[in-house]
Amino acid sequence: DTGARRIAPGSRMAAMDAKLRRAGPRSRYRLRKQVVEPVFGQIKAARGFRQFLLRGYAKVRHEWALVCTVHNLAKLLIARTA
């Protein structure tokens, strides 16, 4: 076993595989790694945010908005003092 997965022709996986190969190095999927994910890593590492304290979709949305606001304000403060 080489670890390579066989993809059935005409399947959704085959269509996605073709889409990813056709897009090349500047695809949206590759750019997404450069743009969005570092923010989540910064929030987890610098802010120490690992899990939500509240339960329920509405409460979690508000808690996440607060975490993002604090992160953005801290970035603005650092940029202003630099």
C-alpha positions in Angstrom: 0.0 0.0 0.0 1.5 3.3 -1.1 -0.9 5.4 0.9 -2.4 7.0 -2.3 -6.2 7.0 -2.4 -8.0 6.0 -5.5 -10.6 8.5 -6.6 -13.5 7.3 -8.7 -13.8 9.2 -12.0 -16.9 11.5 -12.1 -17.2 11.6 -8.3 -17.2 14.8 -6.2 -13.7 14.1 -5.0 -12.5 13.8 -8.6 -14.1 17.2 -9.4 -12.5 18.8 -6.4 -9.2 17.2 -7.2 -9.3 18.6 -10.7 -10.4 22.0 -9.4 -7.4 22.2 -7.0 -4.9 21.0 -9.7 -6.3 23.4 -12.3 -6.1 26.5 -10.0 -2.3 26.4 -9.6 -0.2 28.1 -7.0 -2.3 31.3 -6.8 -5.6 29.5 -6.1 -8.0 30.8 -3.5 -7.4 27.7 -1.5 -3.6 28.3 -1.3 -4.1 32.0 -0.6 -6.5 31.2 2.2 -3.6 29.7 4.2 -1.7 32.9 4.0 -4.5 35.3 4.9 -6.9 33.9 7.5 -5.3 31.2 9.6 -2.5 33.2 11.2 -5.1 35.3 13.0 -6.5 32.2 14.7 -3.0 31.1 15.7 -2.4 34.6 17.2 -5.6 34.5 19.1 -4.8 31.0 20.5 -1.2 31.7 21.3 -1.0 35.4 22.3 -4.5 35.7 23.9 -4.5 32.2 25.4 -8.0 31.6 24.0 -8.5 27.8 23.8 -12.1 27.2 24.5 -15.4 29.0 24.9 -16.6 29.6 28.4 -20.3 30.0 27.5 -22.7 27.5 25.9 -25.3 28.1 23.2 -24.8 29.5 19.7 -25.8 33.0 20.5 -23.6 33.3 23.5 -20.6 31.8 21.7 -21.1 34.3 18.8 -21.0 37.1 21.3 -18.0 35.7 23.1 -16.1 35.3 19.8 -17.0 38.8 18.8 -15.5 40.0 22.1 -12.3 38.0 21.6 -11.9 39.4 18.1 -12.6 42.9 19.3 -9.9 42.6 22.0 -7.5 41.2 19.4 -8.1 44.0 16.9 -7.8 46.7 19.6 -4.5 45.2 20.8 -3.2 45.3 17.3 -4.2 48.9 16.9 -2.6 49.8 20.2 0.7 48.1 19.2 0.6 49.8 15.8 0.0 53.2 17.3 2.8 53.0 19.9 5.3 51.6 17.4 
